[in-house]
Amino acid sequence: MSNHSGSYMLNDVLYKLDELGVFKVLGEDKTLEFVQWLCEYTEEEYDTNPGEILDGIGAKLKICYSCLERKEDVNEYGLCKECRED
Ligand SMILES: [Zn+2]
């Protein structure tokens, strides 16, 4: 049983950070580093779910919730082409 409310709380925070332009300031590499840390750390510590944390915002930031890499082909469901085919 994963931590759905915690995951969606982080999703809200990511949307707000995006709205404030934080990811533009950070740039793509630091944004990726932050998102990878957020997903991996909170999944380990708080049983969150990367698919929920990155719901919608993953596609916008072009970060796949499965491989947690930046990909040009992340679809509306948050998966890159490679992960869709797995
Ligand atoms: Zn992927």
PDB file of the backbone (N, CA, C, O) and the ligand in Angstrom, with CONECT records:
HET     ZN  A 101       1
ATOM      1  N   MET A   1       0.865  -1.195   0.000  1.00  0.00           N
ATOM      2  CA  MET A   1       0.000   0.000   0.000  1.00  0.00           C
ATOM      3  C   MET A   1       0.891   1.231   0.000  1.00  0.00           C
ATOM      4  O   MET A   1       1.557   1.520   0.994  1.00  0.00           O
ATOM      5  N   SER A   2       0.904   1.948  -1.100  1.00  0.00           N
ATOM      6  CA  SER A   2       1.811   3.092  -1.139  1.00  0.00           C
ATOM      7  C   SER A   2       1.132   4.363  -0.643  1.00  0.00           C
ATOM      8  O   SER A   2      -0.083   4.433  -0.463  1.00  0.00           O
ATOM      9  N   ASN A   3       1.961   5.334  -0.440  1.00  0.00           N
ATOM     10  CA  ASN A   3       1.558   6.582   0.202  1.00  0.00           C
ATOM     11  C   ASN A   3       0.996   7.557  -0.848  1.00  0.00           C
ATOM     12  O   ASN A   3       1.700   8.442  -1.334  1.00  0.00           O
ATOM     13  N   HIS A   4      -0.283   7.370  -1.179  1.00  0.00           N
ATOM     14  CA  HIS A   4      -0.877   8.178  -2.249  1.00  0.00           C
ATOM     15  C   HIS A   4      -0.983   9.659  -1.882  1.00  0.00           C
ATOM     16  O   HIS A   4      -0.679  10.524  -2.703  1.00  0.00           O
ATOM     17  N   SER A   5      -1.408   9.952  -0.662  1.00  0.00           N
ATOM     18  CA  SER A   5      -1.580  11.371  -0.321  1.00  0.00           C
ATOM     19  C   SER A   5      -0.229  12.075  -0.275  1.00  0.00           C
ATOM     20  O   SER A   5      -0.114  13.233  -0.676  1.00  0.00           O
ATOM     21  N   GLY A   6       0.794  11.376   0.213  1.00  0.00           N
ATOM     22  CA  GLY A   6       2.133  11.964   0.221  1.00  0.00           C
ATOM     23  C   GLY A   6       2.630  12.216  -1.197  1.00  0.00           C
ATOM     24  O   GLY A   6       3.250  13.241  -1.477  1.00  0.00           O
ATOM     25  N   SER A   7       2.350  11.266  -2.086  1.00  0.00           N
ATOM     26  CA  SER A   7       2.795  11.403  -3.475  1.00  0.00           C
ATOM     27  C   SER A   7       2.119  12.597  -4.146  1.00  0.00           C
ATOM     28  O   SER A   7       2.773  13.391  -4.822  1.00  0.00           O
ATOM     29  N   TYR A   8       0.801  12.719  -3.954  1.00  0.00           N
ATOM     30  CA  TYR A   8       0.085  13.824  -4.597  1.00  0.00           C
ATOM     31  C   TYR A   8       0.396  15.165  -3.950  1.00  0.00           C
ATOM     32  O   TYR A   8       0.317  16.203  -4.607  1.00  0.00           O
ATOM     33  N   MET A   9       0.746  15.155  -2.678  1.00  0.00           N
ATOM     34  CA  MET A   9       1.201  16.384  -2.032  1.00  0.00           C
ATOM     35  C   MET A   9       2.481  16.872  -2.727  1.00  0.00           C
ATOM     36  O   MET A   9       2.624  18.059  -3.020  1.00  0.00           O
ATOM     37  N   LEU A  10       3.402  15.943  -2.984  1.00  0.00           N
ATOM     38  CA  LEU A  10       4.642  16.317  -3.682  1.00  0.00           C
ATOM     39  C   LEU A  10       4.350  16.756  -5.113  1.00  0.00           C
ATOM     40  O   LEU A  10       5.021  17.645  -5.638  1.00  0.00           O
ATOM     41  N   ASN A  11       3.356  16.140  -5.746  1.00  0.00           N
ATOM     42  CA  ASN A  11       2.932  16.538  -7.092  1.00  0.00           C
ATOM     43  C   ASN A  11       2.460  18.003  -7.084  1.00  0.00           C
ATOM     44  O   ASN A  11       2.811  18.780  -7.972  1.00  0.00           O
ATOM     45  N   ASP A  12       1.677  18.359  -6.087  1.00  0.00           N
ATOM     46  CA  ASP A  12       1.218  19.759  -5.948  1.00  0.00           C
ATOM     47  C   ASP A  12       2.408  20.705  -5.774  1.00  0.00           C
ATOM     48  O   ASP A  12       2.449  21.786  -6.361  1.00  0.00           O
ATOM     49  N   VAL A  13       3.358  20.286  -4.970  1.00  0.00           N
ATOM     50  CA  VAL A  13       4.543  21.124  -4.721  1.00  0.00           C
ATOM     51  C   VAL A  13       5.325  21.318  -6.027  1.00  0.00           C
ATOM     52  O   VAL A  13       5.779  22.423  -6.324  1.00  0.00           O
ATOM     53  N   LEU A  14       5.479  20.238  -6.802  1.00  0.00           N
ATOM     54  CA  LEU A  14       6.199  20.351  -8.083  1.00  0.00           C
ATOM     55  C   LEU A  14       5.485  21.315  -9.024  1.00  0.00           C
ATOM     56  O   LEU A  14       6.131  22.120  -9.695  1.00  0.00           O
ATOM     57  N   TYR A  15       4.146  21.238  -9.078  1.00  0.00           N
ATOM     58  CA  TYR A  15       3.393  22.167  -9.928  1.00  0.00           C
ATOM     59  C   TYR A  15       3.604  23.614  -9.491  1.00  0.00           C
ATOM     60  O   TYR A  15       3.750  24.512 -10.321  1.00  0.00           O
ATOM     61  N   LYS A  16       3.616  23.825  -8.176  1.00  0.00           N
ATOM     62  CA  LYS A  16       3.800  25.189  -7.669  1.00  0.00           C
ATOM     63  C   LYS A  16       5.204  25.698  -7.988  1.00  0.00           C
ATOM     64  O   LYS A  16       5.374  26.847  -8.395  1.00  0.00           O
ATOM     65  N   LEU A  17       6.200  24.847  -7.805  1.00  0.00           N
ATOM     66  CA  LEU A  17       7.577  25.243  -8.133  1.00  0.00           C
ATOM     67  C   LEU A  17       7.693  25.591  -9.613  1.00  0.00           C
ATOM     68  O   LEU A  17       8.385  26.536  -9.992  1.00  0.00           O
ATOM     69  N   ASP A  18       6.995  24.803 -10.450  1.00  0.00           N
ATOM     70  CA  ASP A  18       7.013  25.070 -11.886  1.00  0.00           C
ATOM     71  C   ASP A  18       6.362  26.417 -12.182  1.00  0.00           C
ATOM     72  O   ASP A  18       6.881  27.217 -12.961  1.00  0.00           O
ATOM     73  N   GLU A  19       5.219  26.652 -11.547  1.00  0.00           N
ATOM     74  CA  GLU A  19       4.486  27.914 -11.733  1.00  0.00           C
ATOM     75  C   GLU A  19       5.355  29.116 -11.339  1.00  0.00           C
ATOM     76  O   GLU A  19       5.286  30.175 -11.963  1.00  0.00           O
ATOM     77  N   LEU A  20       6.160  28.939 -10.310  1.00  0.00           N
ATOM     78  CA  LEU A  20       7.023  30.022  -9.839  1.00  0.00           C
ATOM     79  C   LEU A  20       8.295  30.172 -10.674  1.00  0.00           C
ATOM     80  O   LEU A  20       9.083  31.092 -10.453  1.00  0.00           O
ATOM     81  N   GLY A  21       8.492  29.269 -11.630  1.00  0.00           N
ATOM     82  CA  GLY A  21       9.645  29.366 -12.523  1.00  0.00           C
ATOM     83  C   GLY A  21      10.930  28.799 -11.951  1.00  0.00           C
ATOM     84  O   GLY A  21      12.023  29.067 -12.451  1.00  0.00           O
ATOM     85  N   VAL A  22      10.781  28.003 -10.881  1.00  0.00           N
ATOM     86  CA  VAL A  22      11.973  27.457 -10.219  1.00  0.00           C
ATOM     87  C   VAL A  22      12.778  26.543 -11.147  1.00  0.00           C
ATOM     88  O   VAL A  22      14.009  26.552 -11.117  1.00  0.00           O
ATOM     89  N   PHE A  23      12.083  25.759 -11.967  1.00  0.00           N
ATOM     90  CA  PHE A  23      12.807  24.807 -12.822  1.00  0.00           C
ATOM     91  C   PHE A  23      13.551  25.519 -13.947  1.00  0.00           C
ATOM     92  O   PHE A  23      14.570  25.026 -14.430  1.00  0.00           O
ATOM     93  N   LYS A  24      13.046  26.671 -14.362  1.00  0.00           N
ATOM     94  CA  LYS A  24      13.776  27.473 -15.354  1.00  0.00           C
ATOM     95  C   LYS A  24      15.075  27.987 -14.753  1.00  0.00           C
ATOM     96  O   LYS A  24      16.119  27.996 -15.404  1.00  0.00           O
ATOM     97  N   VAL A  25      14.991  28.415 -13.499  1.00  0.00           N
ATOM     98  CA  VAL A  25      16.186  28.915 -12.808  1.00  0.00           C
ATOM     99  C   VAL A  25      17.193  27.788 -12.589  1.00  0.00           C
ATOM    100  O   VAL A  25      18.394  27.971 -12.787  1.00  0.00           O
ATOM    101  N   LEU A  26      16.697  26.630 -12.182  1.00  0.00           N
ATOM    102  CA  LEU A  26      17.590  25.491 -11.930  1.00  0.00           C
ATOM    103  C   LEU A  26      18.246  24.984 -13.216  1.00  0.00           C
ATOM    104  O   LEU A  26      19.397  24.547 -13.206  1.00  0.00           O
ATOM    105  N   GLY A  27      17.507  25.046 -14.312  1.00  0.00           N
ATOM    106  CA  GLY A  27      18.004  24.469 -15.561  1.00  0.00           C
ATOM    107  C   GLY A  27      17.707  22.974 -15.606  1.00  0.00           C
ATOM    108  O   GLY A  27      17.352  22.366 -14.596  1.00  0.00           O
ATOM    109  N   GLU A  28      17.860  22.393 -16.795  1.00  0.00           N
ATOM    110  CA  GLU A  28      17.438  21.008 -16.997  1.00  0.00           C
ATOM    111  C   GLU A  28      18.209  19.995 -16.156  1.00  0.00           C
ATOM    112  O   GLU A  28      17.619  19.055 -15.623  1.00  0.00           O
ATOM    113  N   ASP A  29      19.511  20.180 -16.034  1.00  0.00           N
ATOM    114  CA  ASP A  29      20.310  19.174 -15.323  1.00  0.00           C
ATOM    115  C   ASP A  29      20.001  19.141 -13.834  1.00  0.00           C
ATOM    116  O   ASP A  29      19.838  18.070 -13.250  1.00  0.00           O
ATOM    117  N   LYS A  30      19.921  20.328 -13.216  1.00  0.00           N
ATOM    118  CA  LYS A  30      19.615  20.377 -11.780  1.00  0.00           C
ATOM    119  C   LYS A  30      18.166  19.980 -11.511  1.00  0.00           C
ATOM    120  O   LYS A  30      17.862  19.387 -10.476  1.00  0.00           O
ATOM    121  N   THR A  31      17.280  20.306 -12.439  1.00  0.00           N
ATOM    122  CA  THR A  31      15.887  19.888 -12.293  1.00  0.00           C
ATOM    123  C   THR A  31      15.803  18.369 -12.288  1.00  0.00           C
ATOM    124  O   THR A  31      15.112  17.774 -11.461  1.00  0.00           O
ATOM    125  N   LEU A  32      16.521  17.749 -13.226  1.00  0.00           N
ATOM    126  CA  LEU A  32      16.538  16.284 -13.276  1.00  0.00           C
ATOM    127  C   LEU A  32      17.112  15.699 -11.987  1.00  0.00           C
ATOM    128  O   LEU A  32      16.572  14.747 -11.424  1.00  0.00           O
ATOM    129  N   GLU A  33      18.211  16.286 -11.536  1.00  0.00           N
ATOM    130  CA  GLU A  33      18.843  15.807 -10.301  1.00  0.00           C
ATOM    131  C   GLU A  33      17.873  15.914  -9.126  1.00  0.00           C
ATOM    132  O   GLU A  33      17.774  14.997  -8.311  1.00  0.00           O
ATOM    133  N   PHE A  34      17.159  17.035  -9.044  1.00  0.00           N
ATOM    134  CA  PHE A  34      16.206  17.244  -7.959  1.00  0.00           C
ATOM    135  C   PHE A  34      15.056  16.240  -8.028  1.00  0.00           C
ATOM    136  O   PHE A  34      14.683  15.647  -7.016  1.00  0.00           O
ATOM    137  N   VAL A  35      14.496  16.052  -9.228  1.00  0.00           N
ATOM    138  CA  VAL A  35      13.356  15.137  -9.386  1.00  0.00           C
ATOM    139  C   VAL A  35      13.776  13.698  -9.079  1.00  0.00           C
ATOM    140  O   VAL A  35      13.033  12.954  -8.438  1.00  0.00           O
ATOM    141  N   GLN A  36      14.968  13.310  -9.539  1.00  0.00           N
ATOM    142  CA  GLN A  36      15.454  11.959  -9.239  1.00  0.00           C
ATOM    143  C   GLN A  36      15.604  11.775  -7.735  1.00  0.00           C
ATOM    144  O   GLN A  36      15.181  10.763  -7.176  1.00  0.00           O
ATOM    145  N   TRP A  37      16.212  12.764  -7.089  1.00  0.00           N
ATOM    146  CA  TRP A  37      16.376  12.684  -5.632  1.00  0.00           C
ATOM    147  C   TRP A  37      15.018  12.599  -4.948  1.00  0.00           C
ATOM    148  O   TRP A  37      14.803  11.743  -4.089  1.00  0.00           O
ATOM    149  N   LEU A  38      14.104  13.484  -5.328  1.00  0.00           N
ATOM    150  CA  LEU A  38      12.784  13.533  -4.693  1.00  0.00           C
ATOM    151  C   LEU A  38      12.074  12.184  -4.804  1.00  0.00           C
ATOM    152  O   LEU A  38      11.538  11.673  -3.822  1.00  0.00           O
ATOM    153  N   CYS A  39      12.078  11.621  -5.999  1.00  0.00           N
ATOM    154  CA  CYS A  39      11.367  10.357  -6.209  1.00  0.00           C
ATOM    155  C   CYS A  39      12.053   9.202  -5.485  1.00  0.00           C
ATOM    156  O   CYS A  39      11.392   8.404  -4.820  1.00  0.00           O
ATOM    157  N   GLU A  40      13.358   9.113  -5.612  1.00  0.00           N
ATOM    158  CA  GLU A  40      14.059   7.973  -5.026  1.00  0.00           C
ATOM    159  C   GLU A  40      14.085   8.053  -3.501  1.00  0.00           C
ATOM    160  O   GLU A  40      13.864   7.053  -2.818  1.00  0.00           O
ATOM    161  N   TYR A  41      14.352   9.227  -2.979  1.00  0.00           N
ATOM    162  CA  TYR A  41      14.435   9.386  -1.524  1.00  0.00           C
ATOM    163  C   TYR A  41      13.089   9.166  -0.850  1.00  0.00           C
ATOM    164  O   TYR A  41      12.996   8.448   0.145  1.00  0.00           O
ATOM    165  N   THR A  42      12.039   9.789  -1.398  1.00  0.00           N
ATOM    166  CA  THR A  42      10.745   9.669  -0.718  1.00  0.00           C
ATOM    167  C   THR A  42      10.108   8.294  -0.956  1.00  0.00           C
ATOM    168  O   THR A  42       9.312   7.832  -0.139  1.00  0.00           O
ATOM    169  N   GLU A  43      10.454   7.642  -2.067  1.00  0.00           N
ATOM    170  CA  GLU A  43       9.955   6.277  -2.260  1.00  0.00           C
ATOM    171  C   GLU A  43      10.560   5.355  -1.199  1.00  0.00           C
ATOM    172  O   GLU A  43       9.878   4.507  -0.624  1.00  0.00           O
ATOM    173  N   GLU A  44      11.840   5.543  -0.961  1.00  0.00           N
ATOM    174  CA  GLU A  44      12.545   4.739   0.043  1.00  0.00           C
ATOM    175  C   GLU A  44      12.060   5.056   1.458  1.00  0.00           C
ATOM    176  O   GLU A  44      11.777   4.152   2.245  1.00  0.00           O
ATOM    177  N   GLU A  45      11.967   6.346   1.769  1.00  0.00           N
ATOM    178  CA  GLU A  45      11.672   6.763   3.149  1.00  0.00           C
ATOM    179  C   GLU A  45      10.185   6.791   3.485  1.00  0.00           C
ATOM    180  O   GLU A  45       9.789   6.513   4.617  1.00  0.00           O
ATOM    181  N   TYR A  46       9.369   7.129   2.492  1.00  0.00           N
ATOM    182  CA  TYR A  46       7.946   7.381   2.783  1.00  0.00           C
ATOM    183  C   TYR A  46       7.000   6.560   1.917  1.00  0.00           C
ATOM    184  O   TYR A  46       5.788   6.772   1.940  1.00  0.00           O
ATOM    185  N   ASP A  47       7.557   5.620   1.152  1.00  0.00           N
ATOM    186  CA  ASP A  47       6.727   4.738   0.335  1.00  0.00           C
ATOM    187  C   ASP A  47       5.851   5.504  -0.660  1.00  0.00           C
ATOM    188  O   ASP A  47       4.692   5.153  -0.883  1.00  0.00           O
ATOM    189  N   THR A  48       6.423   6.555  -1.253  1.00  0.00           N
ATOM    190  CA  THR A  48       5.696   7.302  -2.277  1.00  0.00           C
ATOM    191  C   THR A  48       5.816   6.577  -3.619  1.00  0.00           C
ATOM    192  O   THR A  48       6.490   5.552  -3.729  1.00  0.00           O
ATOM    193  N   ASN A  49       5.159   7.123  -4.621  1.00  0.00           N
ATOM    194  CA  ASN A  49       5.070   6.484  -5.928  1.00  0.00           C
ATOM    195  C   ASN A  49       5.447   7.502  -7.007  1.00  0.00           C
ATOM    196  O   ASN A  49       4.756   8.508  -7.173  1.00  0.00           O
ATOM    197  N   PRO A  50       6.543   7.251  -7.747  1.00  0.00           N
ATOM    198  CA  PRO A  50       7.014   8.228  -8.748  1.00  0.00           C
ATOM    199  C   PRO A  50       5.955   8.575  -9.805  1.00  0.00           C
ATOM    200  O   PRO A  50       5.913   9.703 -10.296  1.00  0.00           O
ATOM    201  N   GLY A  51       5.107   7.608 -10.149  1.00  0.00           N
ATOM    202  CA  GLY A  51       4.060   7.862 -11.140  1.00  0.00           C
ATOM    203  C   GLY A  51       3.078   8.914 -10.659  1.00  0.00           C
ATOM    204  O   GLY A  51       2.570   9.702 -11.458  1.00  0.00           O
ATOM    205  N   GLU A  52       2.807   8.935  -9.363  1.00  0.00           N
ATOM    206  CA  GLU A  52       1.894   9.922  -8.783  1.00  0.00           C
ATOM    207  C   GLU A  52       2.612  11.252  -8.530  1.00  0.00           C
ATOM    208  O   GLU A  52       2.048  12.323  -8.757  1.00  0.00           O
ATOM    209  N   ILE A  53       3.842  11.175  -8.066  1.00  0.00           N
ATOM    210  CA  ILE A  53       4.614  12.408  -7.836  1.00  0.00           C
ATOM    211  C   ILE A  53       4.745  13.196  -9.141  1.00  0.00           C
ATOM    212  O   ILE A  53       4.643  14.423  -9.144  1.00  0.00           O
ATOM    213  N   LEU A  54       4.972  12.482 -10.248  1.00  0.00           N
ATOM    214  CA  LEU A  54       5.221  13.147 -11.539  1.00  0.00           C
ATOM    215  C   LEU A  54       3.980  13.222 -12.427  1.00  0.00           C
ATOM    216  O   LEU A  54       4.082  13.570 -13.604  1.00  0.00           O
ATOM    217  N   ASP A  55       2.812  12.898 -11.872  1.00  0.00           N
ATOM    218  CA  ASP A  55       1.571  12.905 -12.656  1.00  0.00           C
ATOM    219  C   ASP A  55       1.372  14.262 -13.354  1.00  0.00           C
ATOM    220  O   ASP A  55       1.185  15.282 -12.691  1.00  0.00           O
ATOM    221  N   GLY A  56       1.413  14.265 -14.686  1.00  0.00           N
ATOM    222  CA  GLY A  56       1.231  15.495 -15.462  1.00  0.00           C
ATOM    223  C   GLY A  56       2.498  16.325 -15.580  1.00  0.00           C
ATOM    224  O   GLY A  56       2.887  16.724 -16.677  1.00  0.00           O
ATOM    225  N   ILE A  57       3.134  16.581 -14.456  1.00  0.00           N
ATOM    226  CA  ILE A  57       4.327  17.441 -14.454  1.00  0.00           C
ATOM    227  C   ILE A  57       5.529  16.718 -15.072  1.00  0.00           C
ATOM    228  O   ILE A  57       6.430  17.364 -15.608  1.00  0.00           O
ATOM    229  N   GLY A  58       5.548  15.396 -15.002  1.00  0.00           N
ATOM    230  CA  GLY A  58       6.638  14.634 -15.627  1.00  0.00           C
ATOM    231  C   GLY A  58       6.679  14.870 -17.126  1.00  0.00           C
ATOM    232  O   GLY A  58       7.745  15.076 -17.706  1.00  0.00           O
ATOM    233  N   ALA A  59       5.500  14.838 -17.750  1.00  0.00           N
ATOM    234  CA  ALA A  59       5.427  15.085 -19.197  1.00  0.00           C
ATOM    235  C   ALA A  59       5.873  16.510 -19.503  1.00  0.00           C
ATOM    236  O   ALA A  59       6.559  16.750 -20.496  1.00  0.00           O
ATOM    237  N   LYS A  60       5.485  17.447 -18.655  1.00  0.00           N
ATOM    238  CA  LYS A  60       5.856  18.835 -18.881  1.00  0.00           C
ATOM    239  C   LYS A  60       7.372  19.039 -18.752  1.00  0.00           C
ATOM    240  O   LYS A  60       7.978  19.768 -19.537  1.00  0.00           O
ATOM    241  N   LEU A  61       7.967  18.388 -17.759  1.00  0.00           N
ATOM    242  CA  LEU A  61       9.415  18.521 -17.542  1.00  0.00           C
ATOM    243  C   LEU A  61      10.212  17.539 -18.409  1.00  0.00           C
ATOM    244  O   LEU A  61      11.442  17.567 -18.426  1.00  0.00           O
ATOM    245  N   LYS A  62       9.482  16.660 -19.136  1.00  0.00           N
ATOM    246  CA  LYS A  62      10.105  15.633 -19.976  1.00  0.00           C
ATOM    247  C   LYS A  62      10.984  14.692 -19.154  1.00  0.00           C
ATOM    248  O   LYS A  62      12.098  14.347 -19.550  1.00  0.00           O
ATOM    249  N   ILE A  63      10.455  14.288 -18.005  1.00  0.00           N
ATOM    250  CA  ILE A  63      11.142  13.291 -17.183  1.00  0.00           C
ATOM    251  C   ILE A  63      10.198  12.098 -17.016  1.00  0.00           C
ATOM    252  O   ILE A  63       9.085  12.235 -16.509  1.00  0.00           O
ATOM    253  N   CYS A  64      10.662  10.944 -17.446  1.00  0.00           N
ATOM    254  CA  CYS A  64       9.864   9.710 -17.389  1.00  0.00           C
ATOM    255  C   CYS A  64       9.816   9.199 -15.953  1.00  0.00           C
ATOM    256  O   CYS A  64      10.848   9.141 -15.284  1.00  0.00           O
ATOM    257  N   TYR A  65       8.639   8.831 -15.476  1.00  0.00           N
ATOM    258  CA  TYR A  65       8.530   8.393 -14.077  1.00  0.00           C
ATOM    259  C   TYR A  65       9.063   6.980 -13.855  1.00  0.00           C
ATOM    260  O   TYR A  65       9.298   6.579 -12.715  1.00  0.00           O
ATOM    261  N   SER A  66       9.254   6.224 -14.935  1.00  0.00           N
ATOM    262  CA  SER A  66       9.729   4.853 -14.779  1.00  0.00           C
ATOM    263  C   SER A  66      11.261   4.789 -14.725  1.00  0.00           C
ATOM    264  O   SER A  66      11.832   4.233 -13.787  1.00  0.00           O
ATOM    265  N   CYS A  67      11.915   5.359 -15.732  1.00  0.00           N
ATOM    266  CA  CYS A  67      13.389   5.313 -15.742  1.00  0.00           C
ATOM    267  C   CYS A  67      13.996   6.544 -15.056  1.00  0.00           C
ATOM    268  O   CYS A  67      15.198   6.584 -14.797  1.00  0.00           O
ATOM    269  N   LEU A  68      13.157   7.548 -14.764  1.00  0.00           N
ATOM    270  CA  LEU A  68      13.615   8.791 -14.132  1.00  0.00           C
ATOM    271  C   LEU A  68      14.768   9.441 -14.901  1.00  0.00           C
ATOM    272  O   LEU A  68      15.732   9.940 -14.320  1.00  0.00           O
ATOM    273  N   GLU A  69      14.631   9.415 -16.234  1.00  0.00           N
ATOM    274  CA  GLU A  69      15.591  10.108 -17.083  1.00  0.00           C
ATOM    275  C   GLU A  69      14.854  11.147 -17.911  1.00  0.00           C
ATOM    276  O   GLU A  69      13.648  11.043 -18.133  1.00  0.00           O
ATOM    277  N   ARG A  70      15.599  12.153 -18.365  1.00  0.00           N
ATOM    278  CA  ARG A  70      14.990  13.143 -19.240  1.00  0.00           C
ATOM    279  C   ARG A  70      14.913  12.575 -20.652  1.00  0.00           C
ATOM    280  O   ARG A  70      15.920  12.153 -21.219  1.00  0.00           O
ATOM    281  N   LYS A  71      13.705  12.569 -21.212  1.00  0.00           N
ATOM    282  CA  LYS A  71      13.493  12.012 -22.547  1.00  0.00           C
ATOM    283  C   LYS A  71      12.586  12.949 -23.318  1.00  0.00           C
ATOM    284  O   LYS A  71      11.662  13.546 -22.765  1.00  0.00           O
ATOM    285  N   GLU A  72      12.866  13.066 -24.596  1.00  0.00           N
ATOM    286  CA  GLU A  72      12.052  13.939 -25.450  1.00  0.00           C
ATOM    287  C   GLU A  72      10.670  13.352 -25.725  1.00  0.00           C
ATOM    288  O   GLU A  72       9.746  14.074 -26.098  1.00  0.00           O
ATOM    289  N   ASP A  73      10.535  12.041 -25.539  1.00  0.00           N
ATOM    290  CA  ASP A  73       9.300  11.374 -25.968  1.00  0.00           C
ATOM    291  C   ASP A  73       8.418  10.903 -24.809  1.00  0.00           C
ATOM    292  O   ASP A  73       7.721   9.895 -24.925  1.00  0.00           O
ATOM    293  N   VAL A  74       8.453  11.632 -23.697  1.00  0.00           N
ATOM    294  CA  VAL A  74       7.559  11.298 -22.579  1.00  0.00           C
ATOM    295  C   VAL A  74       6.121  11.630 -22.992  1.00  0.00           C
ATOM    296  O   VAL A  74       5.831  12.751 -23.409  1.00  0.00           O
ATOM    297  N   ASN A  75       5.235  10.654 -22.873  1.00  0.00           N
ATOM    298  CA  ASN A  75       3.851  10.869 -23.313  1.00  0.00           C
ATOM    299  C   ASN A  75       2.979  11.424 -22.182  1.00  0.00           C
ATOM    300  O   ASN A  75       3.460  11.697 -21.082  1.00  0.00           O
ATOM    301  N   GLU A  76       1.679  11.584 -22.483  1.00  0.00           N
ATOM    302  CA  GLU A  76       0.763  12.180 -21.508  1.00  0.00           C
ATOM    303  C   GLU A  76       0.631  11.341 -20.231  1.00  0.00           C
ATOM    304  O   GLU A  76       0.234  11.854 -19.185  1.00  0.00           O
ATOM    305  N   TYR A  77       0.964  10.056 -20.326  1.00  0.00           N
ATOM    306  CA  TYR A  77       0.907   9.188 -19.147  1.00  0.00           C
ATOM    307  C   TYR A  77       2.223   9.164 -18.377  1.00  0.00           C
ATOM    308  O   TYR A  77       2.357   8.461 -17.375  1.00  0.00           O
ATOM    309  N   GLY A  78       3.196   9.946 -18.860  1.00  0.00           N
ATOM    310  CA  GLY A  78       4.432  10.102 -18.105  1.00  0.00           C
ATOM    311  C   GLY A  78       5.523   9.105 -18.414  1.00  0.00           C
ATOM    312  O   GLY A  78       6.526   9.034 -17.703  1.00  0.00           O
ATOM    313  N   LEU A  79       5.333   8.327 -19.481  1.00  0.00           N
ATOM    314  CA  LEU A  79       6.335   7.314 -19.820  1.00  0.00           C
ATOM    315  C   LEU A  79       7.048   7.644 -21.128  1.00  0.00           C
ATOM    316  O   LEU A  79       6.431   8.125 -22.079  1.00  0.00           O
ATOM    317  N   CYS A  80       8.349   7.379 -21.165  1.00  0.00           N
ATOM    318  CA  CYS A  80       9.088   7.518 -22.417  1.00  0.00           C
ATOM    319  C   CYS A  80       8.797   6.306 -23.307  1.00  0.00           C
ATOM    320  O   CYS A  80       8.211   5.319 -22.862  1.00  0.00           O
ATOM    321  N   LYS A  81       9.212   6.400 -24.554  1.00  0.00           N
ATOM    322  CA  LYS A  81       8.911   5.345 -25.519  1.00  0.00           C
ATOM    323  C   LYS A  81       9.499   4.000 -25.074  1.00  0.00           C
ATOM    324  O   LYS A  81       8.844   2.961 -25.153  1.00  0.00           O
ATOM    325  N   GLU A  82      10.747   4.049 -24.605  1.00  0.00           N
ATOM    326  CA  GLU A  82      11.418   2.830 -24.177  1.00  0.00           C
ATOM    327  C   GLU A  82      10.650   2.132 -23.049  1.00  0.00           C
ATOM    328  O   GLU A  82      10.479   0.913 -23.065  1.00  0.00           O
ATOM    329  N   CYS A  83      10.196   2.912 -22.077  1.00  0.00           N
ATOM    330  CA  CYS A  83       9.478   2.328 -20.934  1.00  0.00           C
ATOM    331  C   CYS A  83       8.078   1.857 -21.320  1.00  0.00           C
ATOM    332  O   CYS A  83       7.542   0.921 -20.726  1.00  0.00           O
ATOM    333  N   ARG A  84       7.488   2.520 -22.325  1.00  0.00           N
ATOM    334  CA  ARG A  84       6.165   2.078 -22.798  1.00  0.00           C
ATOM    335  C   ARG A  84       6.257   0.689 -23.425  1.00  0.00           C
ATOM    336  O   ARG A  84       5.315  -0.101 -23.363  1.00  0.00           O
ATOM    337  N   GLU A  85       7.397   0.414 -24.022  1.00  0.00           N
ATOM    338  CA  GLU A  85       7.561  -0.857 -24.735  1.00  0.00           C
ATOM    339  C   GLU A  85       7.978  -2.002 -23.820  1.00  0.00           C
ATOM    340  O   GLU A  85       7.916  -3.168 -24.207  1.00  0.00           O
ATOM    341  N   ASP A  86       8.403  -1.664 -22.605  1.00  0.00           N
ATOM    342  CA  ASP A  86       8.814  -2.724 -21.666  1.00  0.00           C
ATOM    343  C   ASP A  86       7.617  -3.540 -21.152  1.00  0.00           C
ATOM    344  O   ASP A  86       7.795  -4.464 -20.358  1.00  0.00           O
TER     345      ASP A  86
HETATM  346 ZN    ZN A 101      11.468   5.844 -19.297  1.00  0.00          ZN2+
END
